[in-house]
Every structure is written in C-alpha cells, then in structure tokens.
Amino acid sequence: MGRKGILICCCILAGLAAGCASSKKASTEDVQGHMASLYNPSRLSLHPDFSVYHENSNYSVLYIRAYPSELRFNSANEDSEYRALLRVKYELIKLEETGDEGDHLVDSASVVYKLREREEKSPAFFASLSIPVRQGLRYMLKVETKDLNRGSIGIKYIYLDKTDPNGAQNFKVISSYSGYPKFMRFFLPGEKFHIQYRNPNVDSIYVDYFSLNNELPRPPITATSDYTMNYNPDTSYVFPMVDTVDYNLRMEGMYLVKVDKEQHQGLTLFNFGGAFPEVKSPKELMEPLFYLATLSEYRNLRTESNRKLAVDNFWLKIGNNVDKSRELIRIYYNRVVYSNLYFSSNKEGWKTDQGMIFILFGPPSRIQMTGKGESWFYFENRRSKVVEFKFERGQDAFSDQNMMWQKTTDSQMFRNEAIRSWRNGKVYSMGN
C-alpha cells in the first residue's frame, strides 16, 4: 500500500475533521516554516511523496509521487482540454554550520505538470526535478505543491546532506514492481527492489544486517540519551553493484547498505514486519502502551499469554466503559500509525521522541523548522501559556532524521500531565 492509501485509511479511522536562483537571505518565516499542517493531514489537501538522489557533485534529483485522485480534473480552460494542473515549487536553503541565522535561500524554481484524462484513474503520477545542489554543504529543501484548478496545497521540508559521498541520499532504491524510485525506506516482506549508486565505477555493495526485535524506546522519565542500539551487525553480505540484481529484505530488522565496508555511513533500509506502518497484531497493539503503562503494568502485559485480551482490558480499565475505551483506542493507535509514517528513522516512528510527543499530544499548534531540528508549540485553550517541545537532529550513522527531545522543566511537566490525562480516560488537551 502506498502512503496515500495509508493516509486515507487513517483519516477514515480517525474521522479527522524550472525558476531563478537568488542569493538573498531567506526570511525568517521562509526558513523557520511555522507549518503545523506538516503533521496534520486533515489540514492539507495534497499529500505527495518525495525522495532525493545526489546524482553528481553539482546536481541532485527530486523525485515526486503525486496522487491524481487528490487533483481536480476539468475542462474549464482556454483550450477546453480535460486536465489537471499540478504546480511544484521548491526553495533550496543553505544551512550554515554556525547557526540558523545565517541560512540563505540559494535557489528556487516552479514547474507546472499537466495531467491528462488518461492519468486521472492512475494510482500515482511520477515526475522528477533536477536541482543545483553543491557538494560539501547541507540544505533544507522546502517543496510546495498546488492544484491550480482547485487551489489545494501540500507542503514538505526535506533535509539534504551533501557533505558525505557515502550518505544515504547518494543511493537510489527502485521498486522492481513499478520501476520507479521508492519513497519510503521500509519494505513489506517479499517486496523486491534494486539499488543504484551515484558513482558508476563502484562494483560492489556491502550490506550489514541488524536484528531489532527487542528494541524499545528509551524510558521517557529517566533517560538522558537515546536507547542503546546494538551497532554490531548480526551478519554481513557483499553483492555485485548491478542494476538487475533484485533484493528482498527477508528477515525483520535493519539493513545498512554501503559502498565502503570500512565505513558506517550508507543507506539504511528496514523490514519492521507485520503490516507496518499499520498496527494490527497483539504485539503491535501492546508495545505502544509503554508510554501510558507503569513499568509493572507493562511487564505484566508482556507476559500475558493472551496479549489481545490484556490490551483490551488495559483500555477498558482506563476508559471505564466500552464506548469511551473504543474512542481512546481509535485516537491513540491512529496517532501511532501516523508516527510510523512521519518519524521513522533508525527505528519505528512511534518509538522516537517525536513519535512519543505526537501520540500523547497530537499534531502541534505550530512548528518551527530549522537546520538543527524542529520545535513544536502547543497552546493552552484557557491561558496564554505556550509549551515548546524542542527536537535536535542527533548524530546517527543510520539516520539523518533521528530527532532528540531537548527536555525542559515545562515540557516534562506537560508530558506527565498528558500521561495522567490518558490514564484517567481523557484524550489530553492543554487547558483541560
């Protein structure tokens, strides 16, 4: 299932209400991107997917997957041609190493794609843009999509790291089924793909496999750093770098694909098992209760022979009745699925710091994007208090999106309030 299909499914479950370069300094609003809609699909009408491939030292390619079902096709134009018009506009912002104040807009472009009648019933529309991205620098790429017939929009921020030729964005993963690039780094069992690397002279790739079956998120109260991962691979493989070789991630876990066996940098791919990013099995339903259950309760849940019944009883206990428990379950696990879609990095999205806050609080009222990370702001309904959850991008060989929560007294206090609210049978809302 594509991301669009998953998003539609989640919305039903939840009932969720070529251009010119510029060297001018980007405005604070452009760089910071106060866009709460990034993690709230009900506030955006277009949900395209993107991936980036550093083709050479001077250019990178932005691959685009849009969904015709989200676009309006009509004949209300000067040519009376039945069509949809999709505009893709990007802004490339150079990130300074010394801080966010020096970030500069270095390039922008806008391209309009015409989709004709035959493409209206297609499950997806694919396109690509070549962007002048220099080697040795880091960037933030802001991509805005707009349906020119309807006026609906979508928006996405993509972190580009072109400092290391061994990094993940120097690889391109292509689906053996569709022939198009993959837009997610997780794969379902049996899903086949092949890999390309920017340097055509590389003749071998190396794959390290790590089992992640027992990994849990870090304890939210006491830990000061990310949970410990086993960075020693269970096994390693070497394969010829040939486009016709199909790969299949047969075993659940993490796969690090690299072109230098002595380096830790490369492309990380995952098989999280089950129906990921969806949550269906008793184990998948039980594990996210880690954020609400006491340690004693969680240990008991893990040892129950009938985990599905144990999970049901947990929700019945805090909901007090069937209808309220069902509502809590619907909202909680819908947020788990979205966390898997939005925040998966070196682990499932719900296990990340961002995933934890998203599950407990829901979409933020405002988002501030910077080169270092993100800040989420939640506003109280009855007071002027604004609570900030700040996430900084951690140094991680397996992910460039591993955001670490920078705790403050206020943010920890409100996190604890949210947990208490859920345990008392109420979806947390600031100001309650």
C-alpha positions as CSV (number, residue, x, y, z in Angstrom):
1,M,0.0,0.0,0.0
2,G,1.3,3.5,-0.9
3,R,1.5,6.3,1.6
4,K,-1.7,7.9,0.1
5,G,-3.7,4.8,0.7
6,I,-2.5,4.6,4.3
7,L,-3.3,8.3,4.8
8,I,-6.8,7.8,3.5
9,C,-7.3,4.8,5.8
10,C,-6.1,6.7,8.8
11,C,-8.3,9.7,8.1
12,I,-11.3,7.4,7.9
13,L,-10.4,5.7,11.1
14,A,-9.8,8.9,13.0
15,G,-12.6,11.0,11.4
16,L,-10.0,13.8,11.1
17,A,-12.1,16.6,11.0
18,A,12.3,25.5,-13.7
19,G,12.9,29.1,-11.9
20,C,15.5,31.6,-11.0
21,A,18.3,31.5,-8.4
22,S,18.6,34.0,-5.6
23,S,21.4,34.9,-3.2
24,K,19.2,37.0,-0.9
25,K,18.8,36.0,2.7
26,A,15.7,33.9,3.3
27,S,13.1,35.5,5.5
28,T,12.6,34.0,9.0
29,E,9.2,32.8,8.0
30,D,10.5,31.0,5.0
31,V,13.4,29.3,6.8
32,Q,11.6,28.6,10.0
33,G,8.4,27.3,8.4
34,H,5.7,27.7,11.0
35,M,3.7,24.9,9.5
36,A,1.6,22.9,11.9
37,S,-0.1,21.3,8.9
38,L,3.1,19.3,8.2
39,Y,1.9,16.6,10.7
40,N,-1.8,17.1,10.4
41,P,-3.1,15.6,7.1
42,S,-6.6,16.9,7.6
43,R,-5.2,20.4,7.2
44,L,-3.6,19.7,3.8
45,S,-5.4,18.5,0.7
46,L,-2.3,17.2,-1.2
47,H,-0.1,14.5,0.2
48,P,2.7,13.9,-2.4
49,D,5.8,11.9,-1.5
50,F,9.4,12.9,-2.3
51,S,12.8,11.4,-2.3
52,V,16.2,12.9,-3.1
53,Y,19.2,11.4,-5.0
54,H,22.5,13.2,-5.3
55,E,23.3,12.4,-8.9
56,N,26.7,14.1,-9.0
57,S,28.7,16.9,-7.3
58,N,26.6,19.7,-8.8
59,Y,23.1,18.4,-9.1
60,S,20.6,16.4,-7.1
61,V,17.3,14.9,-8.3
62,L,14.0,15.4,-6.5
63,Y,11.6,12.5,-7.3
64,I,7.9,13.3,-6.9
65,R,5.0,11.0,-6.5
66,A,1.6,12.7,-6.5
67,Y,-1.9,11.2,-6.5
68,P,-4.4,12.1,-9.3
69,S,-7.3,11.2,-7.0
70,E,-6.4,14.3,-4.9
71,L,-6.4,16.6,-8.0
72,R,-9.3,18.3,-9.8
73,F,-9.7,17.4,-13.5
74,N,-11.9,19.6,-15.6
75,S,-12.2,21.4,-19.0
76,A,-12.6,24.9,-17.6
77,N,-9.6,26.3,-19.5
78,E,-9.0,28.3,-22.7
79,D,-8.3,25.1,-24.7
80,S,-11.3,23.2,-23.3
81,E,-8.9,20.4,-22.5
82,Y,-9.8,17.9,-19.8
83,R,-6.8,18.1,-17.5
84,A,-5.4,18.7,-14.0
85,L,-2.5,21.1,-13.4
86,L,-0.1,20.4,-10.6
87,R,2.5,23.1,-9.7
88,V,5.6,22.0,-7.8
89,K,7.6,24.9,-6.3
90,Y,10.8,24.5,-4.3
91,E,13.1,26.7,-2.3
92,L,16.7,25.5,-1.6
93,I,18.0,26.9,1.7
94,K,21.7,26.6,2.6
95,L,22.2,25.8,6.2
96,E,25.2,27.4,7.9
97,E,27.2,25.3,10.4
98,T,27.4,28.2,12.9
99,G,23.7,28.6,13.4
100,D,20.3,29.2,11.9
101,E,20.6,33.0,11.5
102,G,23.0,32.6,8.5
103,D,20.7,30.3,6.5
104,H,20.3,31.6,2.9
105,L,17.9,30.9,0.0
106,V,20.2,29.9,-2.8
107,D,17.8,28.6,-5.5
108,S,14.1,28.4,-6.2
109,A,12.0,27.1,-9.1
110,S,8.4,26.4,-10.1
111,V,7.2,23.8,-12.6
112,V,3.7,23.0,-13.7
113,Y,2.8,19.5,-14.7
114,K,-0.2,18.8,-16.9
115,L,-2.1,15.5,-16.2
116,R,-4.4,14.4,-18.9
117,E,-7.6,12.4,-18.8
118,R,-5.8,9.0,-19.2
119,E,-3.9,9.8,-15.9
120,E,-7.0,10.6,-13.9
121,K,-7.5,7.0,-12.9
122,S,-3.8,6.2,-12.4
123,P,-2.9,5.4,-8.8
124,A,0.1,7.7,-8.9
125,F,1.8,10.3,-11.1
126,F,5.6,10.4,-11.1
127,A,7.9,13.2,-12.0
128,S,11.4,14.5,-11.2
129,L,13.3,17.8,-11.0
130,S,17.0,18.4,-11.3
131,I,18.2,20.9,-8.6
132,P,21.6,22.6,-8.4
133,V,22.8,21.3,-5.1
134,R,26.6,21.7,-4.4
135,Q,28.7,19.1,-2.9
136,G,30.0,19.6,0.7
137,L,27.0,21.5,2.1
138,R,23.8,20.9,4.0
139,Y,20.4,22.3,2.9
140,M,16.8,22.4,3.7
141,L,14.5,21.9,0.7
142,K,11.0,23.4,1.0
143,V,8.6,21.9,-1.5
144,E,5.1,23.2,-2.0
145,T,2.6,21.6,-4.3
146,K,-0.6,23.2,-5.5
147,D,-3.6,22.0,-7.5
148,L,-4.1,25.0,-9.9
149,N,-7.7,24.0,-10.6
150,R,-8.8,23.6,-7.1
151,G,-6.3,25.7,-5.1
152,S,-5.5,23.0,-2.6
153,I,-1.9,22.7,-1.4
154,G,0.7,20.4,0.1
155,I,4.0,21.2,1.8
156,K,7.1,19.3,2.8
157,Y,10.5,20.1,4.2
158,I,13.4,17.8,3.2
159,Y,16.8,17.8,4.9
160,L,19.6,17.4,2.3
161,D,23.1,16.4,3.4
162,K,25.7,16.5,0.6
163,T,28.7,16.5,2.8
164,D,29.5,12.8,2.6
165,P,29.5,10.8,-0.7
166,N,28.7,7.7,1.4
167,G,25.5,9.1,2.8
168,A,22.0,7.7,2.2
169,Q,21.0,10.3,-0.4
170,N,23.8,9.1,-2.7
171,F,21.8,5.8,-3.3
172,K,18.6,5.3,-5.3
173,V,16.2,2.5,-4.5
174,I,14.0,1.4,-7.3
175,S,10.9,-0.8,-7.0
176,S,11.2,-3.9,-9.1
177,Y,7.4,-3.9,-9.4
178,S,6.8,-0.3,-10.6
179,G,10.3,0.6,-12.0
180,Y,10.0,3.9,-10.0
181,P,12.1,5.1,-7.1
182,K,11.0,4.1,-3.6
183,F,9.8,7.0,-1.4
184,M,9.9,5.1,2.0
185,R,12.8,3.2,3.5
186,F,10.7,0.4,5.0
187,F,9.7,-2.6,3.0
188,L,7.0,-5.2,3.3
189,P,8.1,-8.9,3.4
190,G,8.6,-10.1,-0.2
191,E,8.8,-6.6,-1.7
192,K,11.6,-6.5,-4.3
193,F,13.9,-3.7,-5.3
194,H,17.3,-2.8,-6.8
195,I,19.8,-0.2,-5.9
196,Q,21.8,2.4,-7.8
197,Y,24.8,4.4,-6.5
198,R,25.9,7.8,-7.9
199,N,29.4,6.6,-8.8
200,P,29.1,4.1,-11.7
201,N,32.7,2.8,-11.1
202,V,31.7,1.1,-7.8
203,D,31.4,-2.6,-8.5
204,S,30.3,-3.9,-5.1
205,I,28.0,-3.1,-2.3
206,Y,28.1,-4.3,1.3
207,V,25.1,-5.0,3.5
208,D,25.2,-5.2,7.3
209,Y,22.1,-6.8,8.9
210,F,21.0,-5.9,12.4
211,S,18.1,-7.6,14.2
212,L,15.9,-5.1,16.1
213,N,13.3,-7.4,17.5
214,N,13.8,-6.5,21.1
215,E,14.4,-2.7,20.8
216,L,12.1,-0.5,22.9
217,P,12.0,3.3,23.1
218,R,14.1,4.9,25.8
219,P,12.4,5.3,29.2
220,P,10.7,8.7,28.9
221,I,11.3,9.8,32.5
222,T,14.8,8.9,33.5
223,A,16.9,8.5,30.3
224,T,19.0,11.4,29.1
225,S,20.1,9.8,25.8
226,D,18.7,7.6,23.1
227,Y,18.3,3.9,23.9
228,T,21.3,1.8,23.3
229,M,21.3,0.1,19.9
230,N,23.5,-2.9,19.0
231,Y,25.8,-1.4,16.3
232,N,27.5,-4.8,15.7
233,P,25.8,-6.4,12.7
234,D,24.4,-9.9,13.1
235,T,25.8,-10.8,9.7
236,S,27.2,-9.0,6.6
237,Y,26.9,-9.6,2.9
238,V,28.6,-8.5,-0.3
239,F,26.9,-8.2,-3.7
240,P,27.8,-7.0,-7.1
241,M,26.7,-3.5,-8.0
242,V,24.4,-4.4,-10.9
243,D,21.0,-2.8,-11.6
244,T,19.4,-6.1,-12.5
245,V,20.1,-7.7,-9.0
246,D,16.8,-7.7,-7.0
247,Y,16.9,-7.5,-3.3
248,N,14.3,-8.7,-0.8
249,L,14.6,-8.0,2.9
250,R,13.5,-11.4,4.1
251,M,14.3,-11.0,7.8
252,E,12.9,-8.4,10.1
253,G,15.4,-5.8,11.1
254,M,17.7,-3.1,9.8
255,Y,19.9,-3.3,6.7
256,L,22.8,-0.9,6.2
257,V,23.8,-0.6,2.5
258,K,27.2,0.9,1.9
259,V,30.0,1.0,-0.8
260,D,32.9,1.0,1.6
261,K,32.9,-1.9,4.1
262,E,35.1,0.0,6.5
263,Q,32.6,2.9,6.8
264,H,29.5,3.2,8.9
265,Q,27.7,5.6,6.5
266,G,25.3,4.4,3.9
267,L,21.7,3.8,3.1
268,T,19.5,2.3,5.9
269,L,16.5,0.1,4.9
270,F,14.0,-1.6,7.2
271,N,11.7,-4.6,7.4
272,F,9.7,-3.9,10.5
273,G,7.5,-6.9,9.9
274,G,3.7,-7.2,10.1
275,A,1.7,-4.6,8.2
276,F,3.9,-1.7,9.1
277,P,3.2,1.2,9.3
278,E,-0.2,0.0,10.4
279,V,-0.8,-1.6,13.8
280,K,-2.7,-4.8,13.9
281,S,-1.1,-7.7,15.8
282,P,-1.4,-8.1,19.6
283,K,2.3,-7.4,19.9
284,E,2.0,-4.2,17.8
285,L,-1.0,-3.1,19.9
286,M,0.7,-3.8,23.2
287,E,4.1,-2.2,22.7
288,P,2.9,1.5,22.3
289,L,1.3,1.2,25.7
290,F,4.8,1.7,27.0
291,Y,4.1,5.4,27.2
292,L,1.0,5.0,29.4
293,A,1.5,1.9,31.5
294,T,3.6,1.8,34.6
295,L,6.7,-0.5,34.5
296,S,4.8,-3.1,36.5
297,E,1.8,-3.0,34.2
298,Y,4.0,-3.2,31.1
299,R,5.9,-6.2,32.4
300,N,2.6,-7.9,33.1
301,L,1.3,-7.1,29.6
302,R,4.4,-8.6,28.0
303,T,4.0,-11.9,30.0
304,E,0.3,-12.4,29.3
305,S,-0.4,-15.4,27.2
306,N,-3.4,-13.6,25.5
307,R,-2.0,-10.2,24.7
308,K,-5.0,-9.1,22.8
309,L,-7.2,-9.6,25.8
310,A,-4.7,-8.0,28.1
311,V,-4.6,-4.9,25.8
312,D,-8.4,-4.7,25.7
313,N,-8.6,-5.0,29.5
314,F,-6.0,-2.2,29.8
315,W,-8.1,0.2,27.8
316,L,-11.3,-0.9,29.5
317,K,-9.8,-0.1,32.8
318,I,-8.8,3.4,31.9
319,G,-11.9,4.1,29.8
320,N,-14.4,2.7,32.4
321,N,-16.8,1.8,29.6
322,V,-16.7,0.2,26.2
323,D,-17.7,3.3,24.1
324,K,-15.1,5.6,25.8
325,S,-12.4,2.9,25.5
326,R,-13.1,2.5,21.8
327,E,-12.7,6.2,21.3
328,L,-9.4,6.2,23.2
329,I,-8.1,3.2,21.2
330,R,-9.1,4.8,17.9
331,I,-7.3,8.1,18.5
332,Y,-4.2,6.5,20.2
333,Y,-3.4,3.9,17.6
334,N,-4.3,6.3,14.7
335,R,-1.5,8.5,16.1
336,V,0.8,5.5,16.3
337,V,0.3,4.9,12.6
338,Y,0.9,8.5,11.7
339,S,4.1,8.5,13.9
340,N,5.3,5.5,11.9
341,L,4.7,7.4,8.6
342,Y,6.2,10.7,9.7
343,F,9.0,9.9,12.1
344,S,10.5,6.5,11.4
345,S,14.3,7.0,11.4
346,N,16.6,4.3,12.9
347,K,13.5,2.7,14.4
348,E,9.8,2.6,14.1
349,G,8.3,6.1,14.2
350,W,6.3,5.5,17.4
351,K,9.5,4.7,19.3
352,T,11.1,8.1,18.5
353,D,10.9,11.1,20.8
354,Q,8.8,12.9,18.2
355,G,6.5,9.9,17.9
356,M,6.0,9.8,21.7
357,I,5.0,13.5,21.9
358,F,2.8,13.2,18.8
359,I,1.0,10.2,20.3
360,L,0.4,11.9,23.7
361,F,-0.4,15.4,22.4
362,G,-1.5,15.1,18.8
363,P,-0.4,17.5,16.0
364,P,1.3,20.6,17.3
365,S,-0.3,24.0,17.1
366,R,2.8,25.4,15.4
367,I,6.0,24.0,14.1
368,Q,9.3,25.9,13.7
369,M,11.8,24.2,11.3
370,T,15.5,24.9,11.4
371,G,18.6,23.3,10.2
372,K,19.3,21.8,13.6
373,G,15.9,20.3,14.1
374,E,12.3,21.3,15.0
375,S,10.4,23.0,17.7
376,W,6.7,22.1,18.4
377,F,4.4,24.5,20.1
378,Y,1.2,23.7,21.9
379,F,-1.1,26.5,23.0
380,E,-3.3,26.2,26.1
381,N,-7.0,26.9,25.5
382,R,-7.7,28.9,28.6
383,R,-4.4,30.6,29.3
384,S,-1.7,32.3,27.4
385,K,0.8,29.6,28.2
386,V,2.7,28.1,25.2
387,V,4.6,24.9,25.7
388,E,7.6,24.1,23.5
389,F,8.9,20.7,22.7
390,K,12.4,21.1,21.1
391,F,13.9,18.3,19.0
392,E,17.5,18.4,17.7
393,R,18.9,16.2,15.0
394,G,21.2,13.7,16.6
395,Q,24.4,12.3,15.1
396,D,23.4,8.9,13.9
397,A,25.1,6.7,11.3
398,F,21.8,5.1,10.4
399,S,19.5,8.1,10.1
400,D,19.6,11.9,9.3
401,Q,16.2,12.3,10.9
402,N,16.8,11.0,14.4
403,M,15.4,13.9,16.4
404,M,16.2,14.0,20.1
405,W,13.9,15.7,22.6
406,Q,15.7,18.5,24.5
407,K,13.9,18.4,27.8
408,T,12.9,21.4,29.9
409,T,11.0,21.5,33.2
410,D,7.8,22.8,31.5
411,S,7.9,20.2,28.7
412,Q,8.4,17.3,31.1
413,M,5.7,18.6,33.4
414,F,3.2,18.8,30.5
415,R,4.3,15.4,29.2
416,N,3.5,13.9,32.7
417,E,0.1,15.7,32.7
418,A,-0.7,14.2,29.3
419,I,0.0,10.7,30.6
420,R,-2.2,11.3,33.6
421,S,-5.0,12.5,31.4
422,W,-4.9,9.4,29.2
423,R,-4.8,7.1,32.2
424,N,-7.9,8.9,33.5
425,G,-9.7,8.2,30.3
426,K,-9.4,11.5,28.6
427,V,-7.5,12.4,25.4
428,Y,-5.2,15.1,26.6
429,S,-5.9,18.7,25.5
430,M,-3.9,21.6,27.0
431,G,-6.2,23.7,29.1
432,N,-8.4,20.9,30.3
